[in-house]
Amino acid sequence: MKRRRTTLLSVTALLAAALTALPAGPAQAEEVEQVKNGTFDTTTAPWWTTSNVTAGLSDGRLCADIPGGTANRWDAAVGQNDITLVKGESYRFSFTATGAPEGNVLRAIVGLSAAPYDTYFEVSPRLSVSGDAYSYTFTSPVDTTQGQVGFQLGGGTDPFRFCMDDVSLLGGVPPEVYEPDTGPRVRVNQVAYLPAGPKNATLVTDATAKLPWQLKNASGTTVAQGWTMPRGLDASSGQNVHSIDFGSYRTRAKDLTLVADGETSRPFDIDPGAYEQLRLDSLKYYYTQRSGIEIRDDLRPGYGRPAGHLNVAPNRGDKDVPCQPGVCDYTLDVTGGWYDAGDHGKYVVNGGISTWELLSTYERSLLARTGRAEKLGDGTLALPESGNKVPDVLDEARWELEFLLKMQVPAGQPLAGMAHHKIHDEQWTGLPLMPDADPQKRELHPPTTTATLNLAATAAQAARLYKPYDRTFAAKTLAAARTAWAAARAHPDTYPDPNDGIGGGTYADDNATDEFYWAAAELYLTTGEKEFADFVLGSPVHTADLFGSLGFDWSRTAAAGRLDLAMVPSALPGRDKVRQSVVKGADRYLATLKTQAYGMPYAPDNNLYDWGSSHQVLNNAVVIATAYDITGASKYRDGAIQSMDYIFGRNALNMSYVTGYGEANAHNQHSRWYARQLDPGLPNPPRGTLAGGPNSSIQDPYAQSKLQGCVGQFCYIDDIQSWSTNEHTINWNAALARMASFVADQT
């Protein structure tokens, strides 16, 4: 997986350099028990604490006084090293713990006590004064004799007393079976269907023959009925399913339900208004992701917070960020931009594809037959810039564009004109942590060809879209794009280090052919210059099949260029063939949609769902939607619209992956400041936030503890600890905004 190598790591501060040995005494061990002296009957040995923690025996427990005013969880900790773990073996991690006063969060981990300090399992329960017993099972992904059991207790403002007992790490236990609550077996789009759009549902049943269904209104009256269509075994879920088509019912209504096989679906509407709101909510997401500016509570009630990373203590800040050691001898002001995801990092490659998709959402509104640019106009998103006579979506995208421009290597420096790949904390931070409270040193990472071309592409695209509103800014972005293009041509194979994943995601990519094509396409569409047309026409990407099962993403950007070449008017020779290639790709995704009993244009090879699969579904739908814009054929409109059903609950988990939309929706996305699951004083993610969705690789320890052996759509859990299945990111929400705007325009 290329997006992130690992996250939520234990850090050096947690370990031996900061530890104070506790009194020695006899150790107790059972045959398969890996923890020594977990009952604290006569001694605390061999447990250690960080130097700021005072601990000792109290009533047969280990009790520790935890100081206040620390920044990170691991700044105050108790633990035991030299734990043996066997790869593939299942362990039960259990303990009792209390905290006084109540309400403090404990981060309990099983991980590696040496570099790179990986975490294999973690939980973050909230402690109460009454004492609670905790028990979890997980499977070790490694063989090691350098394991560690740790209880991280820092990050709080006030001191408190922590006590623990009966700590156990028992090997050889049966793995715990996780059974998600999937609700009724009739799976629908829990939000809304369009009156004149397709209306489909999925029934999970053992029946092999067709079954009757009824559509009921809010008062329970049957308003439509018919028969299901058996589909057999669905590979994406491992379920036997039937399809239900009730598209002939076109009356607007609220709180409808679908009944089949003795089951009643969750309620839904037939009403286009939900998509008008989703268009706005999915774009409003970006304001609360902003770095370097106070988030105003009057604009986002419940989400107000101080500006992050402006060199105001405890922030080290983004105003004068140095490079990693040995990379450069200058500092850059890289304030602004969007925090990439649930962490405080900012990445040019992910910022690039996200900015492109927001700008393309606006550009489509100007060019498509059903485009409604006024719906994205000034004042629509309630931003600080609203009222400046510039479309709000352009104001929001500019916040990221200005940051991307700042990441360019200054003239006179080695690699001038290239773009630094990313900027983030020196070490990983824990959850929760507000942006203004992040104490970590920030670092610029080496420039890369891929980052440079992301800058070139988005800056070139910006030049044509901002010109009617700010000619100076448009000229600035075009100049930066030209500079970046020349620098990338001079350094065509400078790639990010795939091991550079401490403190932030790697975003590793060792092939820039697609980024070169995308950047050349955007530069051509903005300038019309022969140099860029020749590059586009001469690229092997230009005639390649770009619309595979995974579609496009931050590491597969050629489709961005292809889609814009198809939609933005130009004199490019052979443009009709470009448009035909998009239609052909849409035909493939439509064919996939028809084979999927859950009705999505996504069927990854070997049923291995990708990281961020929910946005892959949406980006494949973008291709179908673009084919509708090109051809006007209703089958593409209907296919794109139907793709939203999966996102909103017509899936194996019967869950909407968008916060605030649908009766059962994802709302515990992995985040350091949308962290209500860990701190009741913090909010859940704002309405319109897309969760990553099923990920067969389940890279994080929490998902691994719950989802071993999961099938396709079931490789997801709505928990803040599951960063591999349940993170939110700026590029995923960009896909949601793009499709929400398209569907809203079909009303």
C-alpha positions in Angstrom: 0.0 0.0 0.0 1.5 3.3 -1.1 -0.5 5.9 0.8 0.9 5.3 4.3 3.5 2.9 5.5 2.4 3.0 9.2 1.0 5.4 11.7 0.4 6.0 15.4 3.9 4.7 16.2 5.3 4.6 19.7 8.2 7.0 19.7 11.6 7.2 21.3 10.4 9.4 24.1 8.4 6.5 25.4 11.3 4.2 25.7 14.4 3.4 27.6 16.2 6.8 27.4 13.4 8.4 29.4 12.7 5.5 31.8 13.3 5.0 35.4 13.5 1.5 36.8 11.0 0.5 39.5 12.1 -1.6 42.5 13.2 -5.1 41.6 11.5 -8.2 42.8 10.6 -11.7 41.7 8.8 -12.2 38.4 5.9 -14.5 37.9 5.1 -16.1 34.6 2.6 -18.7 33.3 3.3 -21.1 30.5 1.8 -19.0 27.8 1.7 -15.7 29.7 4.1 -13.1 28.2 3.7 -10.4 30.9 5.8 -10.8 34.0 4.3 -9.8 37.3 1.0 -8.5 36.0 -0.7 -8.8 39.5 1.7 -6.6 41.5 1.3 -8.7 44.7 4.7 -7.9 46.2 6.7 -5.8 43.7 6.4 -3.6 40.6 9.4 -5.1 38.9 10.1 -5.4 35.9 7.7 -2.5 35.0 9.2 0.9 34.2 7.9 4.4 34.0 8.9 7.5 32.3 11.0 9.8 34.5 8.1 12.2 35.2 5.9 9.5 36.7 6.1 8.3 40.3 4.7 4.8 40.8 4.5 2.2 43.5 2.3 -0.5 45.1 -1.1 0.3 46.5 -3.5 -2.4 47.7 -2.0 -5.0 45.3 -2.0 -2.7 42.3 0.5 -0.5 40.5 -0.5 3.1 41.0 1.1 6.0 39.3 0.8 9.8 39.7 0.5 11.2 36.2 1.6 14.9 35.7 -0.5 17.4 33.8 0.7 19.7 31.1 2.3 17.1 28.8 1.7 17.2 25.1 1.7 13.6 23.9 0.3 10.3 25.2 3.8 8.8 25.5 5.1 11.7 27.5 3.9 9.9 30.6 3.9 6.1 30.5 4.2 2.8 32.3 5.4 -0.3 30.5 7.2 -3.6 30.3 9.8 -4.5 27.6 11.3 -7.9 26.5 7.9 -9.3 25.5 8.0 -12.2 23.1 5.5 -12.3 20.2 5.0 -15.0 17.6 3.8 -14.1 14.1 0.3 -15.4 13.4 -0.4 -16.3 17.1 -3.5 -14.9 18.7 -3.2 -13.1 22.1 -5.6 -11.9 24.7 -4.5 -8.5 26.1 -6.3 -7.8 29.3 -6.0 -5.5 32.4 -8.0 -3.6 34.9 -7.4 0.1 35.2 -8.8 3.1 37.1 -8.3 6.9 36.8 -9.1 9.5 39.4 -10.5 11.9 38.6 -12.5 10.0 36.0 -12.5 10.7 32.2 -8.8 10.6 31.4 -7.9 8.6 28.3 -5.5 5.7 28.4 -3.6 4.5 25.3 -2.8 0.8 25.9 -0.4 -0.7 23.3 1.4 -3.8 22.4 4.3 -2.9 20.2 8.0 -2.9 19.5 10.4 -1.5 22.1 13.1 -0.6 19.6 13.2 1.4 16.3 11.0 1.8 14.4 8.7 1.4 17.5 5.8 -0.1 15.5 2.5 -0.6 17.3 0.8 -4.0 16.7 -2.3 -3.4 18.8 -3.7 -0.4 20.6 -6.9 0.7 22.3 -7.8 4.0 24.0 -10.4 3.5 26.7 -11.7 6.3 28.9 -10.9 5.6 32.5 -13.5 5.8 35.4 -12.9 5.9 39.1 -14.9 2.7 39.7 -12.4 0.6 37.9 -13.0 -1.2 34.7 -11.8 -4.5 33.2 -10.6 -4.5 29.6 -10.0 -7.5 27.4 -9.1 -7.7 23.7 -7.7 -10.3 21.3 -5.4 -9.6 18.4 -3.0 -11.5 16.1 0.7 -10.7 16.1 2.0 -9.7 12.6 5.6 -10.3 13.6 8.1 -12.6 15.4 10.0 -10.6 18.0 11.6 -10.8 21.4 11.6 -7.0 21.7 7.9 -6.5 22.2 6.5 -4.1 24.7 3.3 -3.6 26.7 2.8 0.1 27.3 0.2 2.3 29.0 0.5 5.8 27.7 -1.1 8.5 29.9 0.2 11.8 28.9 -1.4 14.6 26.9 -3.7 15.9 29.6 -3.9 19.3 31.1 -4.4 18.2 34.7 -2.6 15.6 36.9 -4.4 12.4 37.9 -3.8 9.1 39.6 -3.7 5.9 37.5 -3.9 2.4 38.9 -3.7 -0.9 37.1 -3.8 -4.6 38.0 -4.1 -8.1 36.4 -2.2 -7.2 33.3 -2.0 -10.1 31.0 -0.8 -11.0 27.5 -1.9 -14.6 27.0 -0.8 -16.4 23.9 -2.5 -19.2 22.2 -6.1 -18.1 22.8 -8.7 -18.4 20.0 -9.1 -15.2 18.0 -12.2 -13.2 18.9 -14.9 -13.2 16.2 -16.1 -9.8 15.4 -19.8 -9.6 14.3 -20.8 -6.2 12.9 -24.3 -5.0 13.4 -25.6 -4.8 9.9 -29.2 -4.1 10.8 -32.1 -5.2 8.5 -31.3 -7.4 5.5 -32.9 -5.0 3.0 -30.1 -2.6 2.1 -31.0 0.8 0.6 -29.6 4.2 -0.1 -30.5 5.6 3.3 -30.4 9.2 2.2 -32.3 9.8 -1.0 -33.1 8.6 -4.5 -33.9 11.1 -7.3 -37.6 11.1 -8.4 -36.5 10.6 -12.0 -33.5 8.5 -11.2 -32.7 4.8 -10.7 -33.9 3.2 -7.5 -32.3 -0.1 -6.5 -31.9 -2.0 -3.3 -30.2 -5.3 -2.2 -31.8 -8.1 -0.1 -29.6 -10.5 1.8 -31.4 -13.8 2.0 -31.0 -17.6 1.8 -33.9 -17.8 -0.6 -33.1 -18.9 -4.2 -36.4 -18.1 -5.7 -37.8 -14.6 -6.3 -39.6 -12.9 -3.4 -42.3 -10.2 -3.1 -41.4 -6.7 -2.0 -43.4 -3.7 -1.0 -42.5 0.0 -0.9 -44.3 1.7 2.1 -44.8 5.3 2.8 -44.3 7.0 6.2 -47.8 5.9 7.4 -47.2 2.3 6.4 -49.3 2.2 3.3 -47.9 0.2 0.4 -47.3 2.5 -2.6 -45.5 0.1 -4.9 -44.7 -3.6 -5.1 -43.0 -6.2 -7.2 -40.6 -9.2 -7.1 -37.0 -9.5 -6.3 -34.4 -10.8 -8.7 -32.1 -13.5 -7.3 -28.4 -12.8 -7.9 -26.8 -15.8 -6.1 -23.6 -15.5 -4.2 -22.0 -12.0 -4.1 -18.3 -12.3 -4.1 -17.8 -8.8 -2.6 -19.6 -9.8 0.6 -19.8 -13.6 0.7 -23.6 -13.2 0.9 -26.5 -14.7 -1.1 -28.5 -11.7 -2.4 -31.4 -10.5 -4.5 -31.8 -7.2 -6.3 -34.8 -5.0 -6.0 -35.7 -2.4 -8.7 -38.4 0.1 -7.7 -37.4 2.8 -10.2 -40.9 3.1 -11.6 -42.0 4.9 -8.4 -41.2 8.6 -9.1 -43.2 10.4 -6.4 -41.3 12.6 -3.9 -41.7 11.3 -0.4 -40.0 11.2 3.1 -39.4 8.3 5.3 -40.1 5.5 2.9 -39.2 1.9 3.7 -38.8 -1.2 1.6 -40.1 -4.5 2.9 -39.0 -8.0 1.7 -38.5 -11.4 3.2 -39.9 -10.2 6.5 -37.4 -7.4 6.8 -38.0 -3.7 6.7 -35.2 -1.4 5.4 -33.9 1.7 7.1 -35.9 4.8 6.1 -35.0 6.9 3.0 -36.4 9.7 0.9 -37.2 10.3 -2.7 -36.0 13.9 -2.9 -33.2 15.7 -4.7 -32.7 18.2 -1.9 -30.3 15.9 0.0 -27.8 16.2 -2.9 -28.0 19.9 -2.9 -27.0 19.9 0.8 -24.4 17.2 0.3 -22.8 19.4 -2.5 -22.3 22.1 0.2 -21.4 19.9 3.1 -18.8 17.9 1.3 -17.1 21.2 0.2 -17.5 22.8 3.6 -15.4 20.0 5.0 -12.3 21.8 3.7 -12.6 24.9 5.8 -12.2 22.9 9.1 -9.2 21.2 7.5 -7.4 24.5 7.1 -4.0 25.0 8.6 -2.7 28.4 9.7 -6.0 30.2 10.3 -8.5 30.3 13.1 -11.6 28.3 12.4 -14.5 30.5 13.3 -17.3 29.0 15.3 -19.8 31.4 13.9 -19.1 29.9 10.5 -18.9 26.3 11.7 -20.7 26.0 15.0 -19.1 23.4 17.2 -15.9 23.3 15.2 -14.2 26.6 16.1 -10.5 26.3 17.1 -7.4 28.4 17.2 -5.1 28.5 14.2 -2.6 25.7 14.0 1.1 25.8 13.2 1.7 29.5 13.2 4.8 29.4 15.5 2.6 30.0 18.6 3.7 27.9 21.5 3.6 24.9 21.8 3.6 24.8 18.0 7.1 24.9 16.4 5.1 26.2 13.5 5.2 26.4 9.7 6.5 29.9 9.2 10.2 28.9 9.0 10.3 25.1 8.5 13.8 23.6 8.0 14.5 20.5 5.8 15.2 17.1 7.1 18.9 16.9 8.0 21.1 16.9 4.9 18.3 17.9 2.5 18.7 21.7 2.3 20.2 24.6 4.2 17.2 27.0 4.0 13.8 27.3 5.6 10.5 28.0 4.0 7.3 29.7 5.1 4.7 26.9 4.3 1.9 28.1 6.4 -1.7 27.5 5.2 -3.0 24.7 3.1 -5.2 21.8 4.3 -4.3 19.2 6.8 -4.2 16.1 4.7 -6.2 13.8 6.8 -6.5 12.9 10.5 -3.0 14.0 11.1 -1.2 17.4 10.9 0.8 16.6 7.8 0.5 18.4 4.4 1.5 16.6 1.3 1.9 18.1 -2.2 0.9 15.0 -4.1 -2.4 14.5 -2.2 -3.0 18.2 -2.1 -2.5 18.3 -5.9 -5.2 15.7 -6.8 -7.6 17.1 -4.2 -7.2 20.6 -5.6 -7.6 19.4 -9.1 -10.9 17.6 -8.3 -12.3 20.6 -6.6 -11.3 22.9 -9.4 -12.7 20.4 -11.9 -16.0 20.3 -10.0 -16.2 24.0 -10.6 -15.0 23.7 -14.2 -17.6 21.1 -15.0 -20.3 23.5 -13.7 -19.1 25.9 -16.4 -18.9 23.5 -19.3 -21.4 20.6 -18.8 -25.0 20.8 -20.2 -26.4 20.2 -16.7 -23.8 22.4 -15.0 -25.1 25.0 -12.5 -22.2 27.3 -11.6 -24.3 29.5 -9.4 -24.6 26.6 -7.0 -20.9 26.9 -6.3 -20.9 30.7 -6.3 -19.9 33.4 -3.9 -21.6 33.0 -0.5 -22.5 29.3 -0.9 -20.0 27.8 1.5 -20.0 30.4 4.4 -16.2 31.0 4.2 -14.3 34.0 5.7 -13.8 35.0 2.0 -17.5 34.9 1.2 -18.7 38.2 -0.3 -15.6 38.9 -2.3 -17.4 38.2 -5.6 -15.3 35.1 -6.2 -17.0 31.6 -6.3 -16.5 30.1 -2.8 -15.2 26.8 -4.2 -12.4 28.8 -5.8 -11.7 30.6 -2.5 -11.4 27.3 -0.8 -9.2 25.7 -3.4 -7.0 28.8 -3.3 -6.2 28.2 0.4 -4.4 25.0 -0.7 -3.0 26.4 -3.9 -1.2 29.1 -2.0 0.4 26.4 0.1 1.4 24.4 -2.9 3.2 27.4 -4.4 5.1 27.9 -1.1 6.5 24.4 -1.4 8.5 25.2 -4.5 12.3 25.3 -4.1 13.4 29.0 -4.4 15.5 30.3 -7.2 19.2 30.0 -6.7 18.9 26.8 -4.6 19.8 23.3 -5.8 16.7 21.8 -7.5 15.2 25.3 -7.9 11.7 25.0 -9.2 11.1 21.6 -7.9 8.5 21.1 -5.1 9.1 19.6 -1.7 7.2 16.3 -1.4 5.7 17.0 2.0 5.9 18.8 5.4 4.9 17.2 8.7 6.0 16.4 12.2 9.4 14.9 13.0 7.6 12.1 14.9 4.1 10.6 14.9 1.7 12.2 17.4 -1.1 10.5 19.3 -4.8 11.1 19.4 -6.5 13.4 20.3 -4.3 16.4 19.6 -5.6 19.8 18.4 -3.5 21.5 15.6 -2.6 24.4 17.8 -1.4 22.0 20.6 1.1 20.0 18.4 4.5 20.5 19.9 6.5 18.5 17.3 9.3 20.0 15.2 8.1 20.3 11.6 10.3 19.3 8.6 10.4 19.7 4.9 11.1 16.5 3.0 13.1 16.2 -0.2 11.7 17.6 -3.5 10.4 15.0 -5.9 9.4 14.8 -9.5 5.9 13.7 -8.7 5.3 16.6 -6.3 6.7 19.0 -8.8 4.3 17.8 -11.5 1.4 18.0 -9.1 2.2 21.6 -8.6 2.6 22.2 -12.4 -0.7 20.6 -13.2 -2.8 22.3 -10.5 -1.2 25.6 -10.9 -1.7 25.5 -14.7 -5.4 24.5 -14.2 -5.8 27.4 -11.7 -4.4 29.9 -14.2 -7.4 29.5 -16.5 -10.0 29.4 -13.8 -8.9 32.3 -11.6 -8.2 34.6 -14.5 -11.7 36.2 -14.6 -11.4 37.0 -10.9 -7.7 37.7 -10.2 -5.5 38.1 -13.2 -2.4 38.7 -11.0 -2.9 35.4 -9.2 -3.6 33.6 -12.4 -0.3 34.9 -13.9 1.5 33.8 -10.7 0.2 30.3 -10.9 1.0 29.9 -14.6 4.5 31.1 -14.0 5.0 28.7 -11.2 3.6 25.9 -13.4 6.0 26.7 -16.2 8.9 26.7 -13.7 7.8 23.4 -12.1 7.5 21.8 -15.6 11.0 22.8 -16.6 12.4 21.6 -13.3 10.6 18.3 -13.6 11.9 17.9 -17.2 15.4 18.5 -15.8 15.0 16.0 -13.0 12.5 13.4 -14.3 13.2 10.6 -11.9 13.6 12.1 -8.4 11.3 9.9 -6.4 10.2 9.9 -2.7 11.9 7.4 -0.3 9.4 4.6 0.4 10.9 4.3 3.9 10.3 8.0 4.8 7.2 7.3 6.9 8.1 8.5 10.4 5.8 11.3 11.5 3.8 11.3 8.2 2.7 9.2 5.3 5.2 8.2 2.6 3.1 8.9 -0.5 5.8 6.8 -2.3 5.6 6.7 -6.1 8.4 5.6 -8.4 6.7 6.3 -11.8 6.1 9.9 -12.9 4.9 9.1 -16.4 1.3 9.8 -15.5 2.1 13.0 -13.7 4.1 14.3 -16.7 1.1 13.5 -18.9 -1.4 15.3 -16.5 0.8 18.4 -16.1 1.4 18.6 -19.9 -2.4 18.3 -20.5 -3.2 21.1 -18.0 -0.5 23.4 -19.4 -1.8 22.8 -22.9 -5.4 23.4 -22.1 -4.4 26.7 -20.4 -1.9 28.0 -22.9 -2.6 26.2 -26.2 1.1 26.0 -26.8 2.6 23.4 -29.2 5.3 22.2 -26.8 2.7 20.8 -24.4 0.4 19.5 -27.2 3.4 17.6 -28.6 4.2 16.2 -25.2 0.7 15.0 -24.7 0.4 13.4 -28.2 3.8 11.8 -27.8 3.2 10.3 -24.4 2.6 6.6 -24.2 -0.1 7.4 -21.7 -2.1 9.3 -24.3 -3.3 6.1 -26.0 -3.1 3.8 -23.0 -6.2 2.3 -21.3 -6.4 4.4 -18.1 -9.7 3.2 -16.6 -8.8 0.0 -14.8 -10.7 -1.5 -11.8 -9.1 0.9 -9.3 -9.6 4.0 -11.3 -7.6 7.1 -10.6 -6.0 8.4 -7.3 -3.1 10.5 -6.1 -0.6 7.9 -7.5 -2.6 7.3 -10.7 -3.1 10.7 -12.1 -3.1 10.2 -15.9 -6.9 10.0 -15.9 -7.1 13.6 -14.5 -5.4 14.8 -17.7 -7.5 12.5 -19.9 -10.8 13.7 -18.3 -9.9 17.4 -18.7 -8.7 16.9 -22.3 -12.1 15.4 -23.0 -14.1 18.1 -21.3 -12.2 21.4 -21.7 -12.5 22.8 -25.2 -9.3 22.8 -27.2 -7.8 22.3 -30.7 -5.9 19.2 -29.7 -5.5 16.9 -32.7 -7.6 13.7 -32.2 -9.7 15.1 -29.3 -12.6 13.0 -30.5 -10.6 9.9 -29.8 -9.8 11.2 -26.3 -13.5 11.7 -25.6 -14.3 8.2 -27.0 -11.7 6.7 -24.6 -13.5 8.2 -21.7 -16.8 6.8 -22.9 -15.2 3.4 -23.4 -13.9 3.5 -19.8 -17.4 4.5 -18.6 -18.8 1.5 -20.5 -16.4 -0.8 -18.6 -17.5 0.7 -15.3 -21.2 0.4 -16.2 -20.6 -3.2 -17.0 -19.0 -3.7 -13.7 -21.9 -2.0 -11.9 -24.3 -4.4 -13.6 -22.4 -7.4 -12.4 -22.3 -6.2 -8.8 -25.3 -7.1 -6.7 -24.7 -4.0 -4.6 -24.7 -1.9 -7.7 -21.3 -0.1 -7.6 -18.8 0.4 -10.5 -16.0 -1.2 -8.5 -14.8 -4.8 -8.5 -11.1 -4.9 -7.5 -8.9 -7.8 -8.6 -9.3 -10.8 -6.3 -11.9 -8.9 -4.3 -9.1 -7.1 -2.5 -10.5 -3.7 -1.6 -8.1 -0.9 -1.8 -7.2 1.7 0.8 -9.9 4.4 0.5 -12.2 2.1 -1.5 -15.2 4.4 -1.0 -13.5 7.2 -3.0 -12.4 4.7 -5.7 -16.1 3.9 -6.2 -16.8 7.6 -6.5 -13.9 8.3 -8.9 -15.1 5.5 -11.1 -18.5 7.1 -11.0 -16.8 10.4 -12.1 -15.8 8.7 -15.3 -19.3 7.5 -15.9 -20.6 11.0 -15.2 -18.1 12.5 -17.6 -19.4 10.1 -20.3 -22.8 11.5 -19.7 -21.5 15.1 -20.1 -19.9 14.0 -23.4 -22.7 12.0 -24.9 -25.9 13.0 -23.1 -26.9 9.3 -23.0 -29.1 8.6 -20.0 -27.5 5.2 -19.2 -24.4 7.1 -18.0 -26.4 9.6 -16.0 -28.3 6.7 -14.3 -25.1 4.7 -13.7 -23.3 7.6 -12.0 -26.3 8.4 -9.9 -26.8 4.7 -8.9 -23.2 4.6 -7.7 -24.1 6.9 -4.8 -26.4 4.2 -3.4 -23.4 2.1 -2.2 -21.8 5.1 -0.4 -25.1 5.8 1.4 -25.9 2.4 2.7 -26.7 -0.1 -0.1 -23.7 -2.1 1.0 -22.9 -5.3 3.0 -22.5 -3.3 6.2 -25.8 -1.4 5.7 -23.9 1.8 6.6 -23.5 5.2 5.0 -19.9 6.1 4.7 -20.7 9.8 5.0 -21.0 11.4 8.4 -24.4 12.8 9.1 -26.1 11.2 6.1 -28.3 8.1 6.7 -29.7 6.5 9.8 -26.5 4.5 10.4 -23.5 6.5 9.3 -19.7 6.5 9.8 -18.9 9.2 12.4 -15.8 7.9 14.3 -13.3 8.6 11.5 -9.6 8.5 12.5 -8.7 12.1 13.4 -6.7 14.0 16.0 -9.3 16.8 16.3 -12.6 15.2 15.2 -12.1 12.9 18.1 -15.4 12.7 20.1 -15.0 9.0 20.5 -11.9 9.7 22.7 -12.9 13.1 24.2 -16.5 14.1 24.6 -15.4 17.7 24.5 -14.4 17.3 20.8 -16.8 16.9 17.9 -17.3 14.1 15.5 -16.3 14.9 11.9 -18.5 17.5 10.2 -21.5 16.4 8.1 -20.4 15.4 4.7 -17.1 13.7 5.7 -16.3 10.5 3.7 -14.8 7.5 5.5 -12.1 5.5 3.6 -14.3 2.4 3.6 -13.4 -1.3 3.3 -9.7 -2.1 3.0 -8.7 -5.7 2.6 -5.2 -5.1 3.8 -6.4 -3.9 7.3 -3.0 -2.4 8.1 -3.8 -0.9 11.5 -3.7 -3.0 14.7 -7.3 -2.3 15.7 -8.7 -3.5 12.4 -6.4 -6.5 12.5 -7.7 -7.4 16.0 -11.3 -7.3 14.7 -11.3 -8.1 11.0 -8.9 -11.0 10.4 -10.1 -13.1 7.4 -12.7 -10.4 6.4 -14.2 -10.6 2.9 -14.2 -7.5 0.7 -16.9 -5.2 1.9 -16.6 -6.4 5.5 -13.1 -5.1 5.9 -14.2 -1.9 7.6 -14.9 -0.8 11.2 -16.2 2.6 12.3 -13.6 3.2 15.0 -11.2 6.1 15.5 -8.3 3.7 16.0 -8.7 2.1 12.5 -6.7 4.4 10.4 -6.5 2.0 7.5 -10.3 1.6 7.0 -11.7 4.7 8.7 -9.6 7.7 8.0 -10.9 10.8 6.3 -8.7 12.6 3.7 -8.9 15.7 1.5 -8.7 13.6 -1.7 -11.5 11.2 -0.7 -13.8 14.1 0.1 -12.9 15.7 -3.2 -14.4 12.7 -5.0 -17.5 13.0 -2.9 -17.9 16.7 -3.7 -17.4 16.0 -7.4 -20.1 13.4 -7.5 -22.5 15.2 -5.1 -22.3 18.2 -7.4 -23.0 16.1 -10.4 -26.1 14.4 -8.9 -27.4 17.7 -7.5 -27.2 19.1 -11.0 -29.4 16.3 -12.4 -32.5 17.8 -10.7 
